[in-house]
Amino acid sequence: MFALRRNHFLALAALYASAMVYMSLVLGPTGFHYVSMGFGEAWDKFLSVRFVPHGSNERPDWIANMLMPVPLTFLINSTFGMGVVTGRRTTGIVVTLAAGVLFVLTIKYAQLFFPPRTVTLNYITAQLIGVVLGVVAFQFSHTRLYPRLLSLFEDGEGLTLVLAPTALS
């Protein structure tokens, strides 16, 4: 059976991060549209980003922004937070949250160079919530769900039950 190792999760996280960069900077109605701007000017714009009142028509976009980083932080946490050692789990959570927050803020800063991308505190908040949700999903799946699934198949009973001819009737 193929066993996933930490470097596999890291490769998947890098691949997904690349997809997020593509979705956030290139994919869109105008395609790749880079506008030159000084880093200081962009930094000033980034620091002046505010909340924008949104109607209910913006809700799907906000939810999409919230869900986008969930797989990324799940995979990052899989890379650094596996195991049952409490210190390792805590370190994994801290590293994952730091990497997720840094990645989200970096993409949002980069979006300033690619109009008509929208950078608002609404979307930054949504993606930061997604970062936390990815960590929570990993912790839940590896402390509650994963051990239960393993126990089903420890002695082969679960697999036999699924494949048994009598189970089909």
Backbone bond lengths (Angstrom), bond angles and torsions (degrees), N, CA, C in turn:
res aa  C-N    CA-C-N  psi(-1)  N-CA   C-N-CA  omega(-1)  CA-C   N-CA-C  phi
1 M - - - 1.459 - - 1.524 109.33 -
2 F 1.307 115.89 141.92 1.460 121.84 -179.31 1.523 109.60 -75.59
3 A 1.318 116.12 123.10 1.462 120.51 179.08 1.525 109.10 -104.70
4 L 1.318 115.72 128.38 1.460 119.83 177.56 1.519 109.40 -79.27
5 R 1.311 115.77 131.94 1.453 121.94 177.28 1.524 108.91 -108.67
6 R 1.318 114.54 170.77 1.456 119.94 -178.22 1.522 112.58 -56.72
7 N 1.337 116.61 -39.86 1.468 118.01 -178.50 1.524 111.57 -67.76
8 H 1.353 118.04 -26.43 1.460 120.23 174.59 1.527 110.42 -66.96
9 F 1.332 116.04 -43.61 1.460 119.87 178.50 1.526 110.79 -65.31
10 L 1.333 116.66 -37.50 1.457 120.27 178.04 1.531 110.58 -65.20
11 A 1.332 116.96 -40.71 1.469 120.21 177.56 1.524 110.98 -65.07
12 L 1.323 117.25 -41.32 1.467 120.68 177.45 1.527 110.97 -64.99
13 A 1.334 116.84 -39.14 1.473 120.58 177.75 1.528 110.21 -63.88
14 A 1.334 117.43 -41.45 1.466 120.92 179.05 1.527 110.51 -65.31
15 L 1.312 116.43 -40.13 1.466 120.58 178.26 1.528 110.50 -64.44
16 Y 1.315 116.93 -44.70 1.459 120.31 179.35 1.526 110.89 -67.04
17 A 1.340 117.42 -38.77 1.465 120.49 177.19 1.528 110.16 -61.34
18 S 1.324 116.94 -39.38 1.473 120.64 176.73 1.522 110.57 -62.34
19 A 1.319 116.18 -41.03 1.472 120.26 177.78 1.526 110.56 -64.21
20 M 1.326 117.27 -39.19 1.467 120.26 178.03 1.528 111.07 -64.25
21 V 1.327 116.73 -41.01 1.469 119.93 178.34 1.523 109.17 -62.74
22 Y 1.323 116.38 -43.85 1.466 120.72 179.13 1.528 110.63 -61.18
23 M 1.335 116.80 -47.51 1.462 120.61 -179.48 1.523 111.89 -64.44
24 S 1.321 116.65 -33.46 1.458 120.39 -175.32 1.518 114.03 -84.76
25 L 1.334 117.92 -25.14 1.455 119.81 -174.37 1.524 114.18 -116.53
26 V 1.310 118.05 -33.21 1.466 120.61 -172.63 1.518 112.30 -104.26
27 L 1.311 116.34 -49.01 1.451 121.43 -175.56 1.524 109.94 -66.36
28 G 1.300 116.49 127.87 1.458 120.00 179.74 1.506 111.01 162.36
29 P 1.306 116.70 179.96 1.466 119.95 -175.57 1.524 113.70 -65.01
30 T 1.334 117.46 -30.59 1.458 119.64 -178.57 1.521 112.53 -101.53
31 G 1.328 117.42 -2.00 1.454 120.30 -178.00 1.517 111.03 69.73
32 F 1.316 116.26 -149.52 1.457 122.45 -179.18 1.523 108.81 -75.20
33 H 1.320 116.10 110.33 1.460 120.85 -175.29 1.527 108.63 -133.79
34 Y 1.331 115.73 82.97 1.462 121.63 -178.82 1.522 109.87 -84.00
35 V 1.332 116.31 134.43 1.461 122.37 175.97 1.522 107.54 -120.78
36 S 1.309 115.87 122.11 1.460 121.07 -178.85 1.525 110.52 -66.17
37 M 1.320 114.84 136.62 1.458 121.34 -179.58 1.526 106.32 -156.63
38 G 1.298 117.91 146.37 1.462 121.15 176.12 1.522 110.45 -68.21
39 F 1.336 115.37 147.09 1.461 118.71 -178.98 1.525 111.82 -63.73
40 G 1.332 116.91 -34.22 1.466 120.58 177.10 1.515 111.63 -65.58
41 E 1.323 115.86 -42.74 1.469 120.14 177.86 1.524 110.70 -63.82
42 A 1.340 116.04 -42.25 1.465 120.16 178.19 1.528 110.32 -65.02
43 W 1.323 117.26 -38.71 1.464 120.89 179.16 1.522 110.35 -63.84
44 D 1.335 116.74 -42.25 1.466 120.29 177.01 1.526 111.35 -62.10
45 K 1.333 116.52 -41.96 1.476 120.03 176.47 1.516 110.57 -62.94
46 F 1.341 116.42 -41.19 1.462 120.90 -178.73 1.525 110.69 -63.59
47 L 1.312 116.90 -41.57 1.468 120.50 179.86 1.522 112.63 -70.47
48 S 1.333 116.95 -19.66 1.468 119.59 -179.59 1.540 112.44 -96.75
49 V 1.322 117.28 8.57 1.464 120.93 178.42 1.525 109.03 -64.58
50 R 1.311 116.18 136.91 1.470 122.33 -176.51 1.522 110.88 -127.60
51 F 1.335 114.24 169.83 1.460 119.91 170.68 1.522 108.09 -71.95
52 V 1.317 116.28 143.57 1.457 122.17 179.83 1.521 107.49 -121.94
53 P 1.333 118.35 130.24 1.463 119.27 177.87 1.528 109.94 -64.18
54 H 1.319 115.05 128.36 1.462 121.10 179.52 1.511 110.13 -118.46
55 G 1.302 114.50 147.03 1.457 120.10 173.94 1.517 110.21 -90.29
56 S 1.306 115.23 -178.31 1.463 119.65 -179.12 1.524 111.84 -67.03
57 N 1.332 117.95 -19.62 1.457 120.19 178.37 1.537 111.88 -70.53
58 E 1.320 118.57 -16.48 1.466 123.17 178.94 1.527 112.29 -91.23
59 R 1.320 117.25 -9.02 1.462 120.86 -175.35 1.529 113.52 -59.23
60 P 1.342 120.35 -44.35 1.473 119.03 179.00 1.525 112.89 -60.56
61 D 1.330 117.29 -37.57 1.463 120.79 178.52 1.522 110.31 -66.67
62 W 1.325 116.52 -40.15 1.465 121.05 178.98 1.529 110.34 -64.07
63 I 1.330 116.27 -43.52 1.469 120.49 179.57 1.525 110.43 -65.66
64 A 1.330 117.36 -40.30 1.463 120.66 177.15 1.531 110.28 -61.10
65 N 1.318 117.05 -41.72 1.461 120.39 176.85 1.521 111.37 -64.23
66 M 1.314 117.49 -34.95 1.459 120.80 178.83 1.527 111.13 -69.61
67 L 1.325 117.42 -39.83 1.459 120.51 -176.08 1.532 113.50 -80.72
68 M 1.327 117.24 -21.52 1.467 120.49 -175.80 1.534 113.69 -56.52
69 P 1.333 121.17 -45.66 1.465 119.30 -177.13 1.534 115.15 -82.83
70 V 1.325 118.14 -4.36 1.466 119.98 -177.68 1.534 111.82 -59.15
71 P 1.346 120.27 -51.50 1.471 118.81 178.84 1.524 112.71 -62.10
72 L 1.323 117.30 -35.51 1.465 120.00 -179.52 1.520 110.87 -62.29
73 T 1.322 117.52 -50.68 1.466 118.82 -177.96 1.525 111.45 -71.38
74 F 1.323 117.84 -27.92 1.465 120.03 173.24 1.520 109.25 -61.79
75 L 1.328 117.35 -46.31 1.464 121.42 -179.31 1.525 112.25 -68.69
76 I 1.324 117.11 -39.02 1.468 119.64 177.21 1.521 109.42 -64.14
77 N 1.316 116.95 -43.96 1.465 120.20 178.86 1.524 110.85 -64.95
78 S 1.329 117.45 -32.42 1.465 120.92 175.36 1.525 110.54 -64.87
79 T 1.313 116.80 -32.31 1.460 121.24 179.78 1.523 111.33 -72.30
80 F 1.324 117.07 -45.73 1.456 120.41 -171.77 1.517 115.10 -104.49
81 G 1.318 119.16 -13.81 1.456 119.92 -171.01 1.500 115.74 -116.41
82 M 1.340 117.40 18.95 1.459 118.37 -178.86 1.521 110.26 -79.25
83 G 1.298 115.30 155.37 1.451 120.44 178.73 1.511 110.85 110.78
84 V 1.317 114.28 168.47 1.456 119.51 -178.03 1.521 112.41 -102.62
85 V 1.319 117.47 -4.33 1.452 120.96 179.74 1.528 108.72 -69.90
86 T 1.333 116.25 124.94 1.458 121.29 -174.89 1.520 112.00 -59.81
87 G 1.317 118.20 -42.85 1.463 121.10 -179.91 1.513 111.74 -62.64
88 R 1.319 116.17 -38.80 1.459 119.76 178.98 1.526 110.56 -67.78
89 R 1.316 116.67 -40.31 1.467 120.66 179.05 1.528 110.25 -63.51
90 T 1.325 116.93 -44.48 1.458 121.10 179.24 1.523 110.85 -63.68
91 T 1.314 117.09 -43.97 1.461 120.94 177.22 1.520 110.35 -61.01
92 G 1.320 117.17 -41.70 1.465 121.44 178.11 1.516 112.07 -60.90
93 I 1.319 116.47 -41.56 1.468 120.47 178.95 1.520 110.31 -64.60
94 V 1.330 116.90 -46.47 1.461 120.75 -178.31 1.532 110.76 -63.97
95 V 1.335 117.48 -45.89 1.461 121.15 179.64 1.527 110.40 -62.88
96 T 1.325 116.63 -42.71 1.460 120.84 -179.67 1.524 111.72 -64.19
97 L 1.320 117.17 -46.43 1.464 119.92 179.23 1.524 111.07 -62.83
98 A 1.322 117.25 -42.43 1.469 120.25 179.50 1.525 110.87 -64.34
99 A 1.336 116.98 -45.39 1.465 120.56 180.00 1.527 110.85 -65.17
100 G 1.319 117.16 -40.90 1.459 121.33 -179.82 1.523 112.38 -65.00
101 V 1.327 116.31 -45.98 1.473 120.44 179.41 1.526 109.96 -64.02
102 L 1.324 117.26 -45.17 1.464 120.87 179.34 1.529 111.23 -61.54
103 F 1.327 116.59 -41.77 1.464 120.72 -179.61 1.525 111.20 -65.09
104 V 1.324 117.12 -45.86 1.474 121.27 179.75 1.535 110.47 -61.60
105 L 1.319 116.88 -46.81 1.465 119.60 -179.21 1.525 111.67 -65.94
106 T 1.328 117.45 -35.17 1.465 121.05 177.66 1.522 110.89 -65.37
107 I 1.328 116.82 -44.15 1.474 119.72 178.64 1.522 110.54 -64.16
108 K 1.322 116.64 -43.33 1.464 119.21 -179.66 1.526 110.87 -64.22
109 Y 1.316 117.72 -37.97 1.463 120.77 175.80 1.530 109.68 -64.42
110 A 1.322 117.14 -44.47 1.469 121.01 -179.96 1.525 111.67 -62.85
111 Q 1.323 117.49 -31.33 1.460 120.41 -179.65 1.528 112.32 -63.06
112 L 1.304 117.85 -22.05 1.460 120.51 177.28 1.530 111.28 -62.77
113 F 1.326 116.96 -25.28 1.461 121.96 -179.87 1.530 112.26 -87.41
114 F 1.335 117.02 -3.06 1.463 121.61 -175.51 1.526 111.38 -128.23
115 P 1.333 117.11 70.16 1.459 118.13 176.66 1.529 109.43 -65.82
116 P 1.259 120.44 150.03 1.461 130.38 12.44 1.529 113.46 -94.06
117 R 1.326 118.68 29.63 1.473 120.79 177.55 1.519 110.05 -57.08
118 T 1.324 115.39 141.89 1.454 121.51 -177.93 1.522 109.51 -102.21
119 V 1.307 115.94 123.97 1.460 121.08 175.72 1.521 107.17 -116.38
120 T 1.335 115.22 109.49 1.464 120.96 177.79 1.523 108.27 -133.76
121 L 1.311 116.04 161.03 1.467 119.43 175.11 1.521 110.85 -64.43
122 N 1.322 117.61 -25.14 1.464 120.83 177.30 1.530 109.82 -58.06
123 Y 1.338 115.68 -50.54 1.465 120.58 -176.28 1.522 111.48 -74.68
124 I 1.324 117.26 -33.94 1.463 119.54 175.39 1.525 109.47 -63.19
125 T 1.319 116.58 -44.95 1.469 121.09 178.09 1.519 110.92 -61.36
126 A 1.332 116.76 -43.78 1.465 120.54 179.83 1.525 110.34 -59.45
127 Q 1.333 117.66 -44.52 1.461 119.61 -178.42 1.524 111.82 -71.57
128 L 1.310 118.25 -32.99 1.464 119.81 176.29 1.531 111.01 -67.93
129 I 1.321 116.84 -35.87 1.472 119.79 173.36 1.527 109.30 -62.40
130 G 1.324 116.85 -40.74 1.456 121.25 177.71 1.524 112.62 -61.93
131 V 1.326 116.57 -37.09 1.472 120.55 176.42 1.528 109.81 -59.75
132 V 1.313 115.90 -47.02 1.473 120.49 179.69 1.529 110.44 -65.34
133 L 1.328 117.84 -41.13 1.468 120.89 179.63 1.527 111.64 -61.99
134 G 1.334 117.35 -36.73 1.465 120.51 177.54 1.519 111.95 -63.05
135 V 1.329 116.65 -40.94 1.470 121.04 177.96 1.523 110.10 -67.46
136 V 1.331 116.77 -43.48 1.473 120.70 179.00 1.531 110.12 -62.27
137 A 1.328 117.23 -41.86 1.469 120.81 178.87 1.517 110.86 -62.30
138 F 1.329 117.29 -42.48 1.466 119.91 178.22 1.523 110.61 -63.28
139 Q 1.322 116.78 -47.91 1.469 120.11 -177.93 1.530 110.85 -62.16
140 F 1.319 117.08 -42.52 1.467 120.32 178.55 1.525 110.59 -63.38
141 S 1.322 116.10 -46.62 1.460 118.99 -175.88 1.519 112.11 -67.77
142 H 1.318 118.45 -31.57 1.456 120.09 -176.62 1.519 114.28 -95.48
143 T 1.308 117.91 -10.98 1.464 119.18 175.58 1.525 111.81 -105.89
144 R 1.309 117.96 -27.30 1.466 121.20 -177.38 1.522 112.90 -112.88
145 L 1.304 116.70 -54.46 1.455 121.85 -171.27 1.525 112.60 -77.43
146 Y 1.316 117.80 -51.02 1.464 122.62 -175.97 1.533 112.87 -58.32
147 P 1.349 120.28 -47.39 1.462 119.42 177.75 1.529 112.92 -61.38
148 R 1.320 117.23 -35.97 1.472 119.63 178.91 1.521 111.44 -67.76
149 L 1.331 116.45 -41.04 1.462 119.46 177.15 1.518 111.50 -64.23
150 L 1.326 117.13 -41.02 1.466 120.34 178.28 1.526 111.01 -63.01
151 S 1.318 116.80 -39.74 1.462 119.50 -178.80 1.527 111.67 -66.09
152 L 1.315 117.88 -28.04 1.460 120.87 177.24 1.525 112.21 -65.34
153 F 1.325 116.02 -32.68 1.453 120.49 -173.59 1.517 113.51 -109.83
154 E 1.335 118.37 9.04 1.458 121.32 -178.57 1.520 112.63 -60.62
155 D 1.302 116.19 -49.44 1.466 119.31 -176.58 1.525 112.65 -97.56
156 G 1.305 117.92 5.33 1.455 121.03 178.78 1.514 113.57 85.92
157 E 1.313 117.98 -6.76 1.459 121.09 -177.62 1.525 111.93 -62.30
158 G 1.327 117.08 -42.80 1.457 120.36 -178.54 1.512 111.45 -63.25
159 L 1.323 116.59 -42.28 1.450 121.09 -179.73 1.523 110.25 -69.23
160 T 1.320 117.32 -40.68 1.453 121.04 178.50 1.521 110.32 -64.02
161 L 1.310 116.79 -41.12 1.454 121.32 179.69 1.534 110.97 -61.92
162 V 1.323 116.41 -40.55 1.457 120.12 -179.29 1.528 110.41 -68.30
163 L 1.324 118.28 -38.60 1.445 122.09 -174.68 1.528 113.91 -94.42
164 A 1.301 118.18 -5.44 1.457 120.72 -177.25 1.528 110.35 -66.30
165 P 1.358 117.92 137.21 1.474 120.38 -179.33 1.522 112.22 -62.01
166 T 1.330 117.71 -30.26 1.468 119.38 -178.74 1.517 111.02 -71.66
167 A 1.312 117.80 -22.42 1.468 119.97 -179.99 1.525 111.35 -71.01
168 L 1.344 116.44 -20.58 1.461 120.13 -179.80 1.519 112.98 -81.22
169 S 1.324 117.95 -20.27 1.458 119.31 -176.67 1.504 112.89 -88.51
